[in-house]
Amino acid sequence: MLNLKTFDPIILFIDKIGVDISLVKEYILGEKYAAVILKNGNIGLAANIINVDKFDFKTVKLFDIENLTHRLFLLAFFNAVFNNLPNKLSGGDIFDIIDFSEYENIVMVGYSIPMFKKLKERNCVPFVFDNQSDEKLIIEQRLISEYLKKADSVILTGTSIINNSFKVIIETVNEKCDVFLIGPSATFFESLLNIKKIKGIFGTQFNTNDKNVIRLIRENEGTNCLKKYGKKFALINKEYANL
């Protein structure tokens, strides 16, 4: 098992393969997403929640994992690598695999509008936390610990890895809580499933050198536009008895 006292997915990724910037062909920063395109054409995305508009990764001698600008680039880089490797992935949408009606207290950390709408259509309205959004449905951030402790299901976007809140959230939820990591920023990395609380990773793969994806990021488009060019996959925890 992973040592959660020191656990940070970025550290885990670095320990696994390091950071070889010679693999990177281009780094694109849009208002909604950042993208790393590797020389082999693989594309990795990370939500630009910290509003970075420029970053020259080639000048960095040593990446600082406490620097959010560095973390944004690193997550996009690792997604370009890991999300295109052969994995034990299942096809289909999260709602084809998970029945959220079985949960009584669903907490969403990171407001995913498409996910929220689909949950609402199924009468499974989550409690939503997102310190980047001013929507009326967002609950005050100061209450997040209280809600996480009571949750039996947590829907966590990959952006939690960027802002370094992932570790705290995993530590706060109770042992019986089922955590689902979702979105284009989610990383298909099997070792994350060593955390028993994480029942599944639901992310997206993009075709190599997809000009449409690259164009949309440059045009500052978000998930709704990008999703039509990606394929949804899931990496499931073997110990999740319901699957």
N, C-alpha and C positions, 0 to 999 in steps of 0.2 A: 504493500500500500504506500501511497505517497504521503510524505510528511507535510501535513497542512500548515504546520507552524511556520514553515519557510516556503510554502508552495506559491508559485506564480506561473501560469502557463507559459509566459514568455521565457522564463528561466528554463523551464522544461524543454521548450522547443530549441533554445540555444544549446542546451546540454546534449540534445539529440544530434543536431547537424551543424551547429555553429551558424555564422552569418557570412556567406560567401557572396559579396556584392558583385563579383565578376560574373555571376549568373544573371544579373539584372540587365535587361535591355533598356527599360524605361520605367519611370515613376511618374504617375499622373495624379494631380491633385485637383479634384472638383469640389464644389461646395458641399455635396452630399457624400461622396465616396472618394477614397484614394485607391489607386490600383497599381500593382506591380506587374509588369509584363516581363517574364523571363526570356532569355535568348532562345529557349526552345518553344516559345509561344504560350506557355502556361500563364494564366491570368489569376491573380489573387486580389480580393477586395477587402477593404476595411472602412467602416463608416467614419467619415470625417467629422466626428462630434466635437472636435476641439478647434475647428475652423482654421486649420493650417492652410496657408495659401502658397507657401514656398518652402522647400527643404532640399538642400543638395546633399544627398546621402553619400555621394562619392568623396566628400571632404571629411567624413567622419572616420576617425581612426579607431575609436572605441565607443560602441553604442551604450548609452546610459539608460538603463531600464526604468529609472525614475522619471525620465523626461518623456512627457506624453507625445511630443512630436516624434521622438524616436520610436516609441511604442506603436504609433500609428503605422509608420513605415514597416516596422518589424512584423506586425500582424499581417499586413498585406503581403509581405515577402513570404512568410511561413504558409499563408493560405495558398499562394501560388505554387508552393512546393508540395505541401501535404494534401491539399484538396484535389490534386491530380494524380496521386499515387494509387496503385491498386489496393483497395481496402475491402473489408467485408461489409459493403454498403447494401442497404435495401432501397429499392425505388419507392416513389410515391410521396404524397403529401403527408405532413404530420397527422392530419385528421383521418387519414386512411389507416393509421397505426395506433393512435392514442385516442381513447374515449375519455374526454375531459369531463363528461357528466358524472364520472365516478368520484370526482373531487368536490369538496365542499368549500375549501378556501384556496383559491387560485391567486397567486401574486405574479404580476408581470413586472420585471425590472428592465426598463428600456421600452418605450412605447412603440410597439409595432402596430401601425394602423391596420394593415391587412389581417394580421393575426387577431387583433382585438375585434374586428368586425365579424370574423368567422366564429369566434367564441360567442359573441353576442347573439349571432344567428342561431346558435345551439343552446341558448339560455345558460351559458357558462360565463358570466360577466366577471372578469378578474379585477383585483385591486391593482392599480397601475402607479408605478413610481418612475419618474424620469426628470432629472434635474435640468434637462435641456429643453423641456417642453413647458409651455404655459397654458396647455389645454385645461379646461375646467375639471375634467375627470381625473386629473393627476392629483394624487394624494401628497400632502406635505412630506418632504424628505425626512424630516425629523422623526417621523413615525415608522420609518421603514423597518427598523429592528423589531418593533412590536409586531408588525404584520408578518415578517419573515418567520418569526418563532412560532406563529400559529398556523402557518401555511402547510397544506398537505401536498401542494404542487407549486413549483416556481418555474415560470417561463423566463428564461434569461437570454438576452441578446448577446451576440459576440462582442458588442461594444464594451461589455463589462471587463473584457481582457485589456482593452485599450486604456480605460480610465483606472484600471487596477483595483476595481471593486469586487472582482470575481472571488478572490480569496476570502474577503470579509463576509460576503453573501453565503458562500458555502459553509463557512464556520458557524454562521448565525442560524441557519435553518435547522430544524430538528432532524434526528436520525431517520425518521420515517417519511420525510418529505421527498417527493420525486421531483428532480430538477431536470429541465429540458433546455438545452442550449440551442438557440435557433438563429436563423438569418444568414445573409451573405457574408457576414464577418465571422461566422462560426467556423471552427477548424476541425477537420476530420483527422483527429489524432487519437489513436486507440488508447493511449496511456491515460487520457483524461477520464476514461471509463473505469479506471482503477478507483476512482472516487465513487463509492457505491451509491451515493445520493444522485449522481448523474445517470439518468436512465436512458438518455439518448441525445445524440447531436444531429440536428436537422439543418443542413446547409445546402449550398448550391455549387455545382460545377459549371464552368463556362468552356465553350469551345476554344481551342488554341487560336491566338491571334484574331479573335472575333472583333472585327472592325466596328460592329454595331455597339458592342459593350464599351469599347474605348471611346467611341464618339459620344455616347450618352453620358459618360463620366465627364468628358470635356465640356459638355453642354449643361453640366450641373444637375443632371436628372437623378432621381432617387430610385428606391426599390421597385415601385410600381412599373416603371419603364424598363428597368434592368431585368426583372424576373422573366419576361417573355423570351429572353435569350439564354436563360440558364436552365439546368436540369436539377430538380430537387432529389436529394438523396438523404439517407439516414444511416447513422452508425449507432447500433443499439447495444446497451449493456446486457450481456448474457444472463445476468442474474435478475433481470427484470421479468418476473414470473408471468406477467400478463401478455408478453410478446412471444 
